[in-house]
C-alpha cells in the first residue's frame, strides 16, 4: 500500500479517536458535576454511530447500606416499558396473528369498548380512563397486589364508558398498554412476562432484564436500585416506602404492559441495537414507529410536547439539520428513566435514576447533544436547590381535608387526605401525591411543578385552587370525607 495513503488513514484514525476522547472527557465532566451537586443519582450510557462513547454509574443504589450504583444495576423503567409492549404487538401483526385495526373486544370480549381498536390503545386515542387512580376499596379486593386480569375484570364497572369517542382525541392512559399486554397474552397463550422474555429479552441478549411482579413489597438489596424520594420536611432522601402512600403503589405492582420492566443501561442499549439491526421485527414492520397516526378527524395523535405518539415512543420529526428521533421517559416512586434513539445516525442516550428531585432528564439532553455535536458553546445546566418545607400542626392539616369539586365541571375534583401528619392530594383519577407547606395556606408538590392554595370562609377552609403551568383551577369543598 502507498505510504502516503497509509499516512492519511493514520490521520483519520487519530482524528476520530481524538474526537471520541474529547466527547468522553466532556461527558465525564458533565456527569461528575451533576453527581457532585446532587443532581444525578443513577446510570448513563451514550452511544454515537453505533459505538458506546460514554457510560457511568453515580451515587447509591441503597443509601442506607452505602451500596453504590454500577453499570449493571437494574432500575424500574416505568413508562419506558411501553415500547416493549408495542414491539410485541408489532411482532404479532407481522406474523398475521392480529391487525392494528381489530377491535379489542375480538380478544377481550368482556370489555364494553366495542369501537376501540388496537391502534387506539397504541396511540392513546381509546378514551379509556387510567386505572392508576383506583383504590382497593373501589375494586373490593381481598388481596394487597392486583394483576392485569383484575384490572380487566373491573373496567366494565369502574370505567364503563370512554371519556370521548374512540379514535377522535388523545389522552395518555396507562390502561391502554395494560390491555395490549392482555391481548398479547391471549393470542400467544403465554403470560406477558414469558412472551417478552422469549421473544425480546433473550433474542436481544438482555440477560439483566425482567418483569418481577409485586417488586414494591419484595425489595432485595443487591443488583437492583432501591427507590428514594426527597423529603422537604427532613431535607434529605428517604426510602420510598417510608414516606409515600405505599398501599397505592403496592396495589398495582403486579400489573404490567404500561410499566413493570426492570433493566440496566447496558441491556437497554442491547434493546435499541436489536431494533436497529432488525433482530426482533422486520424493518418494514418497525417503520410504523416513525409514522404519525391520523385519528378519525385526520389529525395526528399528538402526545407530550406536541409530538406524535407512535408505538410506545414519542416521535420528533426531522427539522433542518436535526434528524428525526424517538424518545420516551418514565417515572414512578422516585425511579426516573429516559431513552432516546436516532436511527439515521445510530445515536442512543439512556438515563436511569432511583431518586426524584434531580436535574430534569430532558433538560440534560441539551448539554449532552451540544457535546455530541461539538457545539462551540455548550449550555451547561443550571442547578437548583432542592425544596424545603415547614412542619405544621396535624390539626391544621385535618381542617383542609375533604372532597373539592369544580362547580361548572363536577368531573374535575380533588380529594385531600392526611396520614401520619402529612397531607396528600388526589386530583381526578391520578395517584395521590404528598404536598408540602410553603406559606399562607399554600402547599407545593415535588412530583410536579404545581401548588395548592387553600381559602377560608367563616374560619373554615372551603376552596382550593390548583396552580400549574399558568392555569388556575378553583374547586369548592363538598364534604369532609377526606379526614382520617
N, C-alpha and C positions, 0 to 999 in steps of 0.2 A: 504494500500500500504506500502511496505517496506520503513523504514526511510532512509536507505542508498540510495535506488533508488530515493526517493524524494530529497535527498541531491544533487545527481548528476544532476538531472533535473534542480534543482535550479542553480547549477554551469553553466550549459549550457545556461540557460536563461540570467544569469548575463553576461556571456561571449559575447553572441550575442548582448545584449543591449550595452555593453561596446564598441564593435567594431562599432556599428551603431553610437554611440555618438562620437567616435573618428573620424569617417569619416565626420560626420556633422560638427564637430569643424574645421577640416582641410579644408573642402569646404567653410565654413564660412570665414575662414582666407583668402583663395584664392580670393573669390569674393569681400570681403571687401577691400583687397589691390588693386584689379583691379579697383574698383569704385573710391577709393581714388586717384589713379594715372590717372584717366580719361581714363581708358581702357575698361570700360564696362558700358553701359547705357541701361538697359532693365531688362528682367526677365529670371529666370533659374529654371528648375525643373529636378531633378535627382532621378531616382528610381533604386533599385537593388533588384533582386529576388522578384519582384512583390510588393515591398514596397517603398513608397516615403521616401527617407532619407535626401533630402535637397531641399528646394525651397526658392527663394528670389527675391526681386524686388529692383532695384537700379536706381538712377538718376531720370530724369524728363520725363514724357510723354509730357509735354508742358513747355518749358523753359521760355517763356515769362510770363506765369501766375503762374509759380512755382508749377505746378500740378505734383506730384510725380507718378512714376510708381508703380503699385500694382500687385499682383499675377493675378488679374482679368483684367489687362489692355490688350486690343487687339492690335495686330500688323499685318501689311501686311506680308503674308508668302512668297510672290514672288514664286520662283520655287518649294518650298516645296509643293505648291498646286498641283503639277503634280501627286503625289502619290494618291490623292483623285480621280483624273480623271481616273487613271489607275485601281483603285479598282472598280470604276463604270463599266468600260469595263469588268473586271473580272466577276462582278455580272451578266451582260447581257449575257456573254458567258456561265456561269454556268446555266442560265435559258434557254439556247438554242436559244437566240434571235440574236446571231451573232457568227461567228467563227473568230479566230485570223487570219486565212489565207484568209479571204474575202478581195477582192479588195475594196478600199474605194469608188470607183465610184458606187458600189452597193447601197450605201447610200447617196453619194454626186455626182450624175450623171453629174453635170455641170463642174466638175473639169477635167483637161486634163491628170491626172496621172493614166492611166489605168492599170499599173502594180504595183502600190503602194498598199501594204496590210496594214491591221490594225496592224499586227506585226511590219511592217516598221515604222509606226507612233510611236508605243510604245517604240521602241528601237532606235529611231533617225537614222534609216537606209533608210529613204524615199528619201533623196536627195532634198526635197522641201526646198527652202531658207527661211530665217527668215523674217517675216513681220515687226518686230520691227524697222527696219531701214527705213520703208516707210515714206513718207511725205504726208501731207494733199493735197498738190498740185498734187502729183502723182496720188492720188485717186480721184481727182476732187470732193472732198466732200464739201457740203454746210452746214456742222454741225461741232461742236467742238469736239464731242466724237463719236467714231465709235464703232461698236459691232462685234460679231463673224460673223454675216451674211455679214457685209460689207467686212470683210477680205476674206471670201469665194468667194464673188462676184468679187473681184478684182484680185484674184490669177491667173485666166487664162490670164489676160493681163499683170500683173506685174511680174509674175513668171511662164511663160507658159511651161517651161521645168525644169526637175530636174537637179541638178548640177552633178549628177553621176547616173549610173544605179541603180534603187531602189534595196535594199537588198544586195548591194555589199560593202558598206562602212558605216562609222559612221560620222555624223556631227550633233551636237546639234542644234536643231531648235525649237523655241517656236511655230512655225506654226503647228508642229506635234500634240501637245497636244490641241491646239485650235480646230483643225479638229476633234480630238477624242471627244471633248465636243460637237461639232455639230452632230457627229454621235449618241452620247448618247441622244441628244435632239430629233433627227429624229426618232429613234427607240422607245423611251419612250413616245413621244407626250408631254413631259414636257419641260419647259426651263431647261437649265443645272443647274441653281441655285436651282430650285424647285426639280429636281431629287436628287441632293446631300442632300438637307435638308430632304427630305422624306426618302431616303434610307441609308443615312450615318449619318448626324448630329443628327437627332432625335434618331435613333437607338443606337448611341454611347453615348447619353446624353450630346452632345456638344451644350449647350444652349447659349454659347457666341461666336458662330462661324457663319459666314455669307459670302455672296458674294455681297457686296454693290457696284453696278455698278457706275462708274463715281466718285469714292470717292475722287480723287485728287482735284476736284473742289468743293466738298461738305463737307469739313472737319468741324466737330463739336467737340469742346472740351468736355472732359468727360472721358468715358471708353476706348477711342481709342487714341493710341500714335501718336502724330504728328511727322513727319519725318524731320531730320536735316542733313545738310552737313557741313563738316569742310571747312571753307573758309581760305585758306592760306594767302589771302590778308589782311583780318581783324584780323586774328589769333583767331577766335572764331567760334562757331557753329552758323549757320544762318538757318532760316526756308527754307526748300527745295524750296518753291515756290518763294523765293526772289532772289536766285542766280542760279537756274537751268533753262534750256530751257523748261519751263513748258508745252509749246504747244505740245511737243512730248509725254510727259507722260500723259497729259490730253487727247490727241488724242486716246490713247489705253486703257484708264482706264475703258472703257466699255466692254473690252474683258475678256475672262476667259478660263479656262481649263489648260493653261500654268501657270497662276498666278491668282491673284484676290481674293483669300480667306483671310479673316481676322480671327484671332483666338488668344487664350490665351495659356499659357503653361499648365494650368490645363486641358483645352479642348483637347489639343494635346496629353496629357497623356491618356485621355479617349479614344482617337482615337487609339492609339497603343494598349491599353488594349483590346479594342473591336476586333482588329485584332488578338491579342494573344489568346483571348477566342473564336475566330471563330464566333463572333456575326454577322458579316457583310457578309462574304462569307465562304463556307466550307473550311476546312483545305487543302483538295486536290486541291482546286481552287487556293488558295493563294501560294502554293508551287512553282508556276512558277516564283515568285519573287526571288527565290533562285537558279534559273536555268539559267546560261548564254545562251544567244540566239545566235545560229550559223547562220551567213548570208549565202548567196548563194555560197560563197567561202569556207565555212566550218570553218570560223573564228568567234571568239567571237565579239560581238558589243562592243568594248572597249570604255568606256567613259573617264571622267576626271581621271587623275592619273593612267591610265592603268587599271581601274576597269570596269568589265562588267556592262553595263547599262541595268537594267531589267524593272520592271513595276513602273516607277516613282521613282526608288531607284537606288543607286549605290551599287553593291554587293562586299563585301570584303570576299573572301573565307576563310575557316578555315586554319590556319597555325600554326603548332606546338601546343602550349597550348592555342593559341588565338582562340576563337570560331568565326564562321562566323557571319557577321552582315551586316545590311542595313543602309544606311545613305543618306542624301541629304541636300544640303544647298540652300539658295536663297538670292537674294539681288536686291533691286531696290530703287532708290531715297533716300538712307540713311537707309532704312529698311534692316536688315540682320537676317537670320533665319538659324537654323541648328537642325536637328533631327537625332538621332542615335538609332537603335533598335537591341539588341542582343537577338534573340528569345530563344536560348537554356538556357540562364541564366536569361531571363526576365529582362534585363537591358535597361533602357531608359534614354537618355540625350537630353534635349531640351533647346535651347538658342534662345531668341528673343530680338532684339535690334532695336532702332529707330535713330541711329546715325552711320555715317561711320567713318573711320579712327580710329577705336578702335583696340584692340588686335584681330588678326585673329582668328575666331572661331574654325577653325580646329586645330590651334596651341594650343588652350585651352584644346583640348581633351587629350593632353599629361599629364599635371598635374592632370586633373580630373581622368583619368584612373589609374595613379600612386596611387592616394588616394584611389580609389575604390578597387584596387588590393593590397593595403597595401604594396606598394614598399618601400624598405629600404631608397632609395634616391629619393625623389620627385623632378622632374625637374620643379622648379618654373619658371614662364615665365619671360622673359626679356622685359622690357618696352622700347619703342622707342618714341622719340619726334615727335610730330605732325609737318608736313611740313609747312614751311613758305615761302612766295613768295614776290617778289618786284613788286610794281606798275610800269607800263611802259606807255609811251605815246600812245594814241589811234592811232595816225598817223603811228607809227611804226607797230602796230598790223595790220593795213589795208594793209601794204606792204606785209604781209605774206599770206594774203588770196588768195584763188584760188583753182583750182582742180589740184591735184598732182596724176600722174599715173606712175606705174612701166613700164618701156619701154618694157621689154620682156614679161610681163604678164599684159596687159591692164585691166584685170578684177580686179587687185589689185590697189585700188585707195583710196585717202583721200581728203575730202573736208574740207578746212579751212575757217571758217567764224568768224566774230566779231559781238558782240551785247552788247550794253551798256558798252563799254570799256573793254570787256572780250573776250578771244579767245576760240573758240570751234573747235574740231577736230572730224570729222565723218569718220571713217575707214570702207571701204566696205559698207555693209548694216547694220552696227551697229548703235546704237543711238549716237548722238553727245555728246562728253564729254568735259568739260572745261579743258584747260591745263594752267599751270601757269609758269611765267617766273622764270628761275633759274639763268642763266648767259650765256653770249657769244652765243646768239641766240638759247639757249636750253630751252625747256619748259618741265615740268613734269606733269604727270597725278596724280590724287588722287584716281580715280576709279580703276586703275590697276597699277602695278609696271612697268611703261614704261615711255620713254622720247621721245621727238621730237627734232631733230637737224636740223635747217634751214641753208642753204648755199647760199652765194651770187655769182653772176656772173655779172660783169659790173654794180655793185651797185644795182642790182635787185635780189630779192630772187627767185631762180629758182629751188631749190631742197629741199626736206625734207626727213630725214631718221628716220624711226621708230626703236627705240632701245628697245627690250623686250626679256627677257629670253635668252640673249646671241646672239640673232638674229639681223641683220641689214637689214631693208627693205628700199631701196632708191627709191624715187618717184620724178618725174620731173613735174614741173608746166606746164599745158597745156593752161590755160587761167586765167582770173581774175574774174571768175563767183562767187567767194565766197564773194566778197566785199559787205558791207552794210553800 
